[in-house]
Amino acid sequence: MNIVLHTKKSQVAEDFRLIVDEKLTSMNRFSVVIERVDVEVVHEANPRQGKKSHRITLTSKGAGPLLRAEAAAFNDLAAFDEAIKNFELQIRKIHERSKDVSKDSVRKPAI
């Protein structure tokens, strides 16, 4: 999985990059093919947006499914945690649908 980090109107700490990389690579456990994930970090300078001043958008691109999650919070890490929860739920749904589940009954009817 290729992870691309975009920032607008802000700087991102190096430890934030490591956390993003770690959490997004852990999504490989669902065996859903995702070629690329774009992580967009936007900081709103308006002081009235205090509690929602940092916005994170996760978008998957490539041959796999199109997934998009967005969240806003008071800092980058809190917004990323909310966005990754939504992203993980979408991946989990796709993974559950792809499972081959037998509809046969456990007990066979008596003949």
Order of alpha helices (4+ residues) and beta strands (2+ residues): beta-alpha-beta-beta-beta-alpha
